[in-house]
Amino acid sequence: AVIGLGEGLAKEYDGHMAAIDGFTGTIYIDPDEETMKVMTEKREEDRRQKTLLEELKGKENVTLSGQKINVYANIGNLSDVGAVLKNDAGGIGLFRSEFLYLESEDFPTEEQQFQVYKQVAENMAGKKVIIRTLDIGADKQVDYFGL
């Protein structure tokens, strides 16, 4: 992704060709032939890597030496569970429950929290779910906390 360009996308660039390198966060305006070749190669390598990862779905996560590896996904809300299941994660390594607070205008009730946690656990069908109870106050602020 490329973010925070500010004046980097000035009006004089309207209508110009652009290539974006999402790995480095670089945007190339009117890229030359060599830059386009490099960008095309990066895109193809990314596609190859994604294809390789797709082939691993449904297989046991074990190293060549036989060591079992737990591959878990992190989520921020209930809607993320679909991607966890689709991508064959072994569980949820971190349910970042502070998003229940960040996405709300007021403190979520105990019942609201319980229902979300329950749905996540039920959808994961016995796979491990680790819930972080709250991470508010440092880099994440919620006005109604009054911190």
Order of alpha helices (4+ residues) and beta strands (2+ residues): beta-beta-alpha-beta-alpha-beta-alpha-alpha-beta
